[in-house]
Amino acid sequence: MSHLMALTCGFLLDSLLGDPYDMPHIIRLVGTFIARMETILRRSFPEGPRGERLAGVVLVVAVASVSCGCCWLALHLAARVSPLLAWVLETFVCYQMLAARQLVIEAIRVRDALLEDGLPAARKAVSMIVGRDTEALDEAGVVRAAVETVAENASDGVVAPLLFMALGGAPAGVLYKAVNTMDSMVGYKNDRYRYFGTAAARLDDLFNWLAARVTGILMCLVAPLVGLDGRGAWRIFCRDRYKHASPNSAHPEAACAGALGVRLAGPASYFGVLHDKPTIGDDTRPIEPTDITRACRLLTATSWSALGIALMVGLCLANMRGGM
C-alpha cells in the first residue's frame, strides 16, 4: 500500500509542479549514462552490423540494470534508516517518472508562441518537444506536431510509467523510463543507429505495447468528458491505429485525431530526410492553434483515468499477495 500512496502523491506532485528546469532529474542522469556508455561501447566493439547490434544489446542490459538497480538499492538503504524516508524517496522518484504537467506546459508554450510571437517563435518552441525537423513547418504543421506529441506522450510519459509503477513500484518506473530514454536517444533508423539502436527500439516497443492501447481506449472513453467527440475518437482509433510503422505510436494519435476531428501525421522530415508517413484521422476541418488546448485537456483527463486504473491494478496485486 505504501507503493500506491507514493505513486498517488508522485502523480499529484507532477500535476502541481511539472518539472522545474533547475531541479536535478533522474532521467537526465540516465541520459548522461547512456551517452557515455555509447562512446565506450562503440570503441569496444567492431564496426559493422553484427558488432553494433551486440554493442546495442550490451547498452540495453547495462542501462536497464544499473538504473533499476540503483533505484532499488537507494530505496532499500533508505528503508533501513526509516520507512518514512523510503516512502518520501519513492514518492519523489514516482514524481520524476511522470511528465503530464510539463507536457501541457510545453505544448501551451507552442500555442502561445504561435498566437503571440509568430511562426518562427512557434517553430523554435515546438522543436523542444518533437524529434522532427521544424524549420520549414507552416502554422498547421506546428500545431499538428504539438498535438501529435501530446497524444503520443500521453502513453510514454504518463500511462506507461503509471502501469509499471503500479506493478513494481518506483524501480519498475525507472526501468521503463530508462528503456524509453534509450529509444529516444539511439532508437533511430538512420546510418548511425540502424543497428546500434535495434535492441533499445525493440524493447521499447515491447514495454509500450499494452500502455499504447490502454491510452487510446482511455482517450476514447474520456473525450466526451472534456467536450470532444468520443464516437469519432473510437471510429478513428479502430480504423487508423495500425497505420504507423511503429506498433504503438498510432494508437493514442488515432484516438486524439478522432476526438478532435482533425487529420494528423503525414510526411515529416527527420535529420534532413523526408519520411512519407500515412495520415491519421479525417480532414473534416483545418487544424488550429486551439487544438493544442483541446489535446491538453484530453491528456489531463486520460492521465487521471490512468491513475485510477493503476491504483486498481496495484490493489488487486496487493490483495493477491495478501491471500497467498
SESE-997632 format. One record per residue (C-alpha): residue number from 1; residue in three letters; chain; x, y, z. Coordinates in steps of 0.25 Angstrom, whole numbers. Layout:
residues N
+-----+------+-------+-------+-------+-------+
!  nr ! rest ! kette !    px !    py !    pz !
+-----+------+-------+-------+-------+-------+
! NUM !  ALA !     A !     X !     Y !     Z !
...
+-----+------+-------+-------+-------+-------+
end
This chain:
residues 324
+-----+------+-------+-------+-------+-------+
!  nr ! rest ! kette !    px !    py !    pz !
+-----+------+-------+-------+-------+-------+
!   1 !  MET !     A !     0 !     0 !     0 !
!   2 !  SER !     A !    12 !     9 !     3 !
!   3 !  HIS !     A !    16 !     8 !   -12 !
!   4 !  LEU !     A !     2 !    12 !   -17 !
!   5 !  MET !     A !     2 !    24 !    -7 !
!   6 !  ALA !     A !    15 !    28 !   -13 !
!   7 !  LEU !     A !    10 !    27 !   -27 !
!   8 !  THR !     A !    -2 !    35 !   -24 !
!   9 !  CYS !     A !     6 !    46 !   -17 !
!  10 !  GLY !     A !    16 !    46 !   -28 !
!  11 !  PHE !     A !     5 !    48 !   -38 !
!  12 !  LEU !     A !    -1 !    59 !   -30 !
!  13 !  LEU !     A !    13 !    66 !   -29 !
!  14 !  ASP !     A !    14 !    65 !   -44 !
!  15 !  SER !     A !     1 !    71 !   -47 !
!  16 !  LEU !     A !     4 !    83 !   -38 !
!  17 !  LEU !     A !    19 !    85 !   -41 !
!  18 !  GLY !     A !    23 !    79 !   -54 !
!  19 !  ASP !     A !    38 !    78 !   -56 !
!  20 !  PRO !     A !    45 !    91 !   -51 !
!  21 !  TYR !     A !    57 !    93 !   -60 !
!  22 !  ASP !     A !    66 !    96 !   -49 !
!  23 !  MET !     A !    63 !    83 !   -41 !
!  24 !  PRO !     A !    72 !    71 !   -43 !
!  25 !  HIS !     A !    65 !    60 !   -51 !
!  26 !  ILE !     A !    68 !    45 !   -50 !
!  27 !  ILE !     A !    65 !    43 !   -65 !
!  28 !  ARG !     A !    76 !    54 !   -69 !
!  29 !  LEU !     A !    86 !    45 !   -61 !
!  30 !  VAL !     A !    81 !    33 !   -69 !
!  31 !  GLY !     A !    83 !    41 !   -82 !
!  32 !  THR !     A !    97 !    44 !   -78 !
!  33 !  PHE !     A !   100 !    30 !   -75 !
!  34 !  ILE !     A !    94 !    25 !   -88 !
!  35 !  ALA !     A !   103 !    35 !   -96 !
!  36 !  ARG !     A !   115 !    31 !   -88 !
!  37 !  MET !     A !   112 !    16 !   -90 !
!  38 !  GLU !     A !   110 !    18 !  -105 !
!  39 !  THR !     A !   124 !    25 !  -106 !
!  40 !  ILE !     A !   131 !    13 !   -98 !
!  41 !  LEU !     A !   123 !     2 !  -106 !
!  42 !  ARG !     A !   126 !     8 !  -120 !
!  43 !  ARG !     A !   141 !     7 !  -116 !
!  44 !  SER !     A !   140 !    -7 !  -110 !
!  45 !  PHE !     A !   132 !   -14 !  -121 !
!  46 !  PRO !     A !   136 !   -15 !  -136 !
!  47 !  GLU !     A !   129 !    -7 !  -147 !
!  48 !  GLY !     A !   118 !   -13 !  -155 !
!  49 !  PRO !     A !   104 !   -18 !  -153 !
!  50 !  ARG !     A !   108 !   -30 !  -144 !
!  51 !  GLY !     A !   117 !   -22 !  -135 !
!  52 !  GLU !     A !   108 !   -11 !  -134 !
!  53 !  ARG !     A !    96 !   -20 !  -131 !
!  54 !  LEU !     A !   103 !   -27 !  -120 !
!  55 !  ALA !     A !   108 !   -13 !  -114 !
!  56 !  GLY !     A !    94 !    -9 !  -114 !
!  57 !  VAL !     A !    89 !   -21 !  -106 !
!  58 !  VAL !     A !   100 !   -18 !   -96 !
!  59 !  LEU !     A !    96 !    -4 !   -95 !
!  60 !  VAL !     A !    81 !    -8 !   -92 !
!  61 !  VAL !     A !    85 !   -18 !   -82 !
!  62 !  ALA !     A !    95 !    -9 !   -75 !
!  63 !  VAL !     A !    86 !     3 !   -75 !
!  64 !  ALA !     A !    74 !    -4 !   -70 !
!  65 !  SER !     A !    80 !   -12 !   -59 !
!  66 !  VAL !     A !    88 !     0 !   -54 !
!  67 !  SER !     A !    77 !     9 !   -54 !
!  68 !  CYS !     A !    67 !     0 !   -48 !
!  69 !  GLY !     A !    77 !    -6 !   -38 !
!  70 !  CYS !     A !    82 !     8 !   -33 !
!  71 !  CYS !     A !    67 !    12 !   -30 !
!  72 !  TRP !     A !    65 !    -1 !   -23 !
!  73 !  LEU !     A !    77 !     0 !   -15 !
!  74 !  ALA !     A !    74 !    14 !   -11 !
!  75 !  LEU !     A !    60 !    11 !    -6 !
!  76 !  HIS !     A !    66 !    -1 !     1 !
!  77 !  LEU !     A !    76 !     7 !     9 !
!  78 !  ALA !     A !    66 !    18 !    12 !
!  79 !  ALA !     A !    57 !     8 !    18 !
!  80 !  ARG !     A !    68 !     3 !    27 !
!  81 !  VAL !     A !    69 !    17 !    32 !
!  82 !  SER !     A !    54 !    20 !    33 !
!  83 !  PRO !     A !    41 !    15 !    26 !
!  84 !  LEU !     A !    37 !    29 !    25 !
!  85 !  LEU !     A !    50 !    33 !    18 !
!  86 !  ALA !     A !    48 !    22 !     8 !
!  87 !  TRP !     A !    34 !    26 !     5 !
!  88 !  VAL !     A !    38 !    40 !     3 !
!  89 !  LEU !     A !    49 !    36 !    -7 !
!  90 !  GLU !     A !    39 !    27 !   -14 !
!  91 !  THR !     A !    29 !    38 !   -16 !
!  92 !  PHE !     A !    40 !    47 !   -21 !
!  93 !  VAL !     A !    44 !    36 !   -31 !
!  94 !  CYS !     A !    30 !    34 !   -36 !
!  95 !  TYR !     A !    28 !    49 !   -37 !
!  96 !  GLN !     A !    40 !    49 !   -47 !
!  97 !  MET !     A !    36 !    38 !   -55 !
!  98 !  LEU !     A !    23 !    45 !   -59 !
!  99 !  ALA !     A !    22 !    57 !   -69 !
! 100 !  ALA !     A !     7 !    60 !   -71 !
! 101 !  ARG !     A !     8 !    74 !   -65 !
! 102 !  GLN !     A !    21 !    78 !   -72 !
! 103 !  LEU !     A !    16 !    73 !   -86 !
! 104 !  VAL !     A !     4 !    82 !   -84 !
! 105 !  ILE !     A !    13 !    94 !   -81 !
! 106 !  GLU !     A !    22 !    92 !   -93 !
! 107 !  ALA !     A !    10 !    90 !  -102 !
! 108 !  ILE !     A !     3 !   102 !   -98 !
! 109 !  ARG !     A !    16 !   110 !  -100 !
! 110 !  VAL !     A !    15 !   106 !  -114 !
! 111 !  ARG !     A !     1 !   110 !  -115 !
! 112 !  ASP !     A !     4 !   124 !  -109 !
! 113 !  ALA !     A !    17 !   126 !  -117 !
! 114 !  LEU !     A !     8 !   123 !  -130 !
! 115 !  LEU !     A !    -3 !   133 !  -125 !
! 116 !  GLU !     A !     6 !   144 !  -119 !
! 117 !  ASP !     A !    20 !   143 !  -125 !
! 118 !  GLY !     A !    18 !   137 !  -139 !
! 119 !  LEU !     A !    23 !   125 !  -147 !
! 120 !  PRO !     A !    38 !   126 !  -145 !
! 121 !  ALA !     A !    36 !   126 !  -130 !
! 122 !  ALA !     A !    26 !   115 !  -130 !
! 123 !  ARG !     A !    35 !   106 !  -139 !
! 124 !  LYS !     A !    46 !   108 !  -128 !
! 125 !  ALA !     A !    36 !   105 !  -117 !
! 126 !  VAL !     A !    31 !    92 !  -124 !
! 127 !  SER !     A !    46 !    88 !  -127 !
! 128 !  MET !     A !    47 !    86 !  -112 !
! 129 !  ILE !     A !    37 !    75 !  -111 !
! 130 !  VAL !     A !    38 !    68 !  -124 !
! 131 !  GLY !     A !    49 !    60 !  -131 !
! 132 !  ARG !     A !    45 !    64 !  -146 !
! 133 !  ASP !     A !    51 !    76 !  -153 !
! 134 !  THR !     A !    43 !    88 !  -151 !
! 135 !  GLU !     A !    50 !    99 !  -159 !
! 136 !  ALA !     A !    40 !    98 !  -171 !
! 137 !  LEU !     A !    27 !    95 !  -163 !
! 138 !  ASP !     A !    16 !   104 !  -166 !
! 139 !  GLU !     A !     5 !   108 !  -156 !
! 140 !  ALA !     A !    -3 !    95 !  -158 !
! 141 !  GLY !     A !    10 !    87 !  -157 !
! 142 !  VAL !     A !    14 !    93 !  -144 !
! 143 !  VAL !     A !     0 !    91 !  -138 !
! 144 !  ARG !     A !     0 !    77 !  -143 !
! 145 !  ALA !     A !    14 !    73 !  -138 !
! 146 !  ALA !     A !    10 !    79 !  -124 !
! 147 !  VAL !     A !    -3 !    71 !  -124 !
! 148 !  GLU !     A !     3 !    58 !  -128 !
! 149 !  THR !     A !    14 !    59 !  -117 !
! 150 !  VAL !     A !     3 !    62 !  -107 !
! 151 !  ALA !     A !    -4 !    49 !  -111 !
! 152 !  GLU !     A !     8 !    40 !  -113 !
! 153 !  ASN !     A !    14 !    45 !   -99 !
! 154 !  ALA !     A !     1 !    42 !   -92 !
! 155 !  SER !     A !     5 !    28 !   -93 !
! 156 !  ASP !     A !    21 !    29 !   -92 !
! 157 !  GLY !     A !    20 !    40 !   -81 !
! 158 !  VAL !     A !     8 !    36 !   -73 !
! 159 !  VAL !     A !     1 !    23 !   -75 !
! 160 !  ALA !     A !    12 !    14 !   -77 !
! 161 !  PRO !     A !    20 !    19 !   -65 !
! 162 !  LEU !     A !     8 !    18 !   -56 !
! 163 !  LEU !     A !     5 !     4 !   -60 !
! 164 !  PHE !     A !    20 !     0 !   -58 !
! 165 !  MET !     A !    20 !     7 !   -44 !
! 166 !  ALA !     A !     7 !     0 !   -40 !
! 167 !  LEU !     A !    13 !   -13 !   -44 !
! 168 !  GLY !     A !    27 !   -12 !   -38 !
! 169 !  GLY !     A !    28 !     1 !   -30 !
! 170 !  ALA !     A !    38 !    12 !   -33 !
! 171 !  PRO !     A !    49 !     3 !   -38 !
! 172 !  ALA !     A !    40 !    -2 !   -49 !
! 173 !  GLY !     A !    36 !    12 !   -53 !
! 174 !  VAL !     A !    51 !    15 !   -54 !
! 175 !  LEU !     A !    53 !     3 !   -63 !
! 176 !  TYR !     A !    42 !     7 !   -72 !
! 177 !  LYS !     A !    48 !    21 !   -73 !
! 178 !  ALA !     A !    62 !    17 !   -75 !
! 179 !  VAL !     A !    57 !     8 !   -87 !
! 180 !  ASN !     A !    49 !    19 !   -93 !
! 181 !  THR !     A !    60 !    29 !   -92 !
! 182 !  MET !     A !    70 !    19 !   -99 !
! 183 !  ASP !     A !    60 !    18 !  -110 !
! 184 !  SER !     A !    58 !    33 !  -111 !
! 185 !  MET !     A !    74 !    35 !  -112 !
! 186 !  VAL !     A !    78 !    23 !  -120 !
! 187 !  GLY !     A !    66 !    16 !  -126 !
! 188 !  TYR !     A !    66 !    23 !  -140 !
! 189 !  LYS !     A !    67 !    16 !  -153 !
! 190 !  ASN !     A !    78 !    25 !  -159 !
! 191 !  ASP !     A !    92 !    22 !  -163 !
! 192 !  ARG !     A !    97 !    24 !  -148 !
! 193 !  TYR !     A !    87 !    16 !  -141 !
! 194 !  ARG !     A !    81 !     6 !  -150 !
! 195 !  TYR !     A !    88 !    -6 !  -144 !
! 196 !  PHE !     A !    93 !     0 !  -130 !
! 197 !  GLY !     A !    79 !     4 !  -126 !
! 198 !  THR !     A !    71 !    -8 !  -130 !
! 199 !  ALA !     A !    71 !   -15 !  -117 !
! 200 !  ALA !     A !    66 !    -2 !  -110 !
! 201 !  ALA !     A !    56 !     1 !  -120 !
! 202 !  ARG !     A !    50 !   -14 !  -119 !
! 203 !  LEU !     A !    50 !   -14 !  -104 !
! 204 !  ASP !     A !    43 !     0 !  -104 !
! 205 !  ASP !     A !    32 !    -6 !  -114 !
! 206 !  LEU !     A !    30 !   -17 !  -104 !
! 207 !  PHE !     A !    29 !    -9 !   -92 !
! 208 !  ASN !     A !    19 !     1 !   -98 !
! 209 !  TRP !     A !    10 !   -10 !  -105 !
! 210 !  LEU !     A !     0 !   -10 !   -94 !
! 211 !  ALA !     A !     1 !     4 !   -90 !
! 212 !  ALA !     A !    -1 !    10 !  -104 !
! 213 !  ARG !     A !   -14 !     2 !  -106 !
! 214 !  VAL !     A !   -19 !     6 !   -92 !
! 215 !  THR !     A !   -16 !    20 !   -95 !
! 216 !  GLY !     A !   -24 !    20 !  -108 !
! 217 !  ILE !     A !   -36 !    13 !  -101 !
! 218 !  LEU !     A !   -36 !    23 !   -89 !
! 219 !  MET !     A !   -35 !    35 !   -99 !
! 220 !  CYS !     A !   -48 !    30 !  -106 !
! 221 !  LEU !     A !   -55 !    28 !   -92 !
! 222 !  VAL !     A !   -51 !    42 !   -86 !
! 223 !  ALA !     A !   -53 !    50 !   -99 !
! 224 !  PRO !     A !   -68 !    53 !   -96 !
! 225 !  LEU !     A !   -64 !    58 !   -82 !
! 226 !  VAL !     A !   -55 !    69 !   -88 !
! 227 !  GLY !     A !   -65 !    73 !   -99 !
! 228 !  LEU !     A !   -59 !    65 !  -110 !
! 229 !  ASP !     A !   -64 !    54 !  -119 !
! 230 !  GLY !     A !   -64 !    41 !  -113 !
! 231 !  ARG !     A !   -70 !    33 !  -124 !
! 232 !  GLY !     A !   -61 !    40 !  -134 !
! 233 !  ALA !     A !   -49 !    36 !  -125 !
! 234 !  TRP !     A !   -54 !    21 !  -125 !
! 235 !  ARG !     A !   -56 !    21 !  -140 !
! 236 !  ILE !     A !   -43 !    26 !  -144 !
! 237 !  PHE !     A !   -36 !    18 !  -133 !
! 238 !  CYS !     A !   -41 !     5 !  -139 !
! 239 !  ARG !     A !   -38 !    10 !  -153 !
! 240 !  ASP !     A !   -25 !    16 !  -152 !
! 241 !  ARG !     A !   -17 !    11 !  -140 !
! 242 !  TYR !     A !    -8 !     2 !  -148 !
! 243 !  LYS !     A !    -4 !    12 !  -159 !
! 244 !  HIS !     A !     9 !    15 !  -153 !
! 245 !  ALA !     A !    22 !     7 !  -155 !
! 246 !  SER !     A !    23 !     7 !  -140 !
! 247 !  PRO !     A !    14 !    -3 !  -134 !
! 248 !  ASN !     A !    10 !     6 !  -123 !
! 249 !  SER !     A !    10 !    21 !  -126 !
! 250 !  ALA !     A !    -2 !    22 !  -135 !
! 251 !  HIS !     A !   -12 !    17 !  -124 !
! 252 !  PRO !     A !   -12 !    29 !  -116 !
! 253 !  GLU !     A !   -11 !    38 !  -128 !
! 254 !  ALA !     A !   -22 !    32 !  -135 !
! 255 !  ALA !     A !   -31 !    34 !  -123 !
! 256 !  CYS !     A !   -27 !    48 !  -122 !
! 257 !  ALA !     A !   -29 !    51 !  -136 !
! 258 !  GLY !     A !   -43 !    45 !  -136 !
! 259 !  ALA !     A !   -47 !    53 !  -123 !
! 260 !  LEU !     A !   -42 !    66 !  -129 !
! 261 !  GLY !     A !   -48 !    63 !  -143 !
! 262 !  VAL !     A !   -35 !    67 !  -150 !
! 263 !  ARG !     A !   -24 !    60 !  -158 !
! 264 !  LEU !     A !   -11 !    57 !  -152 !
! 265 !  ALA !     A !     3 !    50 !  -157 !
! 266 !  GLY !     A !     6 !    50 !  -171 !
! 267 !  PRO !     A !    20 !    53 !  -177 !
! 268 !  ALA !     A !    31 !    58 !  -168 !
! 269 !  SER !     A !    45 !    61 !  -168 !
! 270 !  TYR !     A !    55 !    55 !  -158 !
! 271 !  PHE !     A !    70 !    59 !  -159 !
! 272 !  GLY !     A !    68 !    65 !  -173 !
! 273 !  VAL !     A !    61 !    52 !  -178 !
! 274 !  LEU !     A !    47 !    53 !  -182 !
! 275 !  HIS !     A !    38 !    41 !  -177 !
! 276 !  ASP !     A !    25 !    39 !  -185 !
! 277 !  LYS !     A !    17 !    35 !  -173 !
! 278 !  PRO !     A !     2 !    32 !  -175 !
! 279 !  THR !     A !    -8 !    41 !  -170 !
! 280 !  ILE !     A !   -17 !    38 !  -158 !
! 281 !  GLY !     A !   -31 !    44 !  -156 !
! 282 !  ASP !     A !   -41 !    51 !  -165 !
! 283 !  ASP !     A !   -39 !    65 !  -171 !
! 284 !  THR !     A !   -52 !    70 !  -166 !
! 285 !  ARG !     A !   -47 !    83 !  -163 !
! 286 !  PRO !     A !   -34 !    91 !  -163 !
! 287 !  ILE !     A !   -25 !    89 !  -151 !
! 288 !  GLU !     A !   -24 !   101 !  -142 !
! 289 !  PRO !     A !   -16 !   106 !  -130 !
! 290 !  THR !     A !   -27 !   104 !  -120 !
! 291 !  ASP !     A !   -26 !    89 !  -124 !
! 292 !  ILE !     A !   -13 !    89 !  -115 !
! 293 !  THR !     A !   -22 !    93 !  -103 !
! 294 !  ARG !     A !   -32 !    82 !  -106 !
! 295 !  ALA !     A !   -21 !    72 !  -107 !
! 296 !  CYS !     A !   -16 !    76 !   -94 !
! 297 !  ARG !     A !   -30 !    75 !   -88 !
! 298 !  LEU !     A !   -31 !    61 !   -93 !
! 299 !  LEU !     A !   -17 !    57 !   -88 !
! 300 !  THR !     A !   -21 !    62 !   -74 !
! 301 !  ALA !     A !   -34 !    54 !   -74 !
! 302 !  THR !     A !   -26 !    42 !   -79 !
! 303 !  SER !     A !   -16 !    44 !   -68 !
! 304 !  TRP !     A !   -26 !    44 !   -57 !
! 305 !  SER !     A !   -33 !    32 !   -62 !
! 306 !  ALA !     A !   -20 !    24 !   -64 !
! 307 !  LEU !     A !   -16 !    27 !   -49 !
! 308 !  GLY !     A !   -30 !    21 !   -45 !
! 309 !  ILE !     A !   -26 !     8 !   -54 !
! 310 !  ALA !     A !   -12 !     8 !   -48 !
! 311 !  LEU !     A !   -17 !     8 !   -34 !
! 312 !  MET !     A !   -28 !    -3 !   -37 !
! 313 !  VAL !     A !   -17 !   -11 !   -42 !
! 314 !  GLY !     A !    -8 !    -9 !   -30 !
! 315 !  LEU !     A !   -19 !   -12 !   -21 !
! 316 !  CYS !     A !   -22 !   -25 !   -28 !
! 317 !  LEU !     A !    -8 !   -29 !   -27 !
! 318 !  ALA !     A !    -7 !   -25 !   -12 !
! 319 !  ASN !     A !   -20 !   -34 !   -10 !
! 320 !  MET !     A !   -14 !   -46 !   -17 !
! 321 !  ARG !     A !    -1 !   -45 !    -9 !
! 322 !  GLY !     A !    -8 !   -44 !     4 !
! 323 !  GLY !     A !   -16 !   -56 !     0 !
! 324 !  MET !     A !    -4 !   -65 !    -2 !
+-----+------+-------+-------+-------+-------+
end
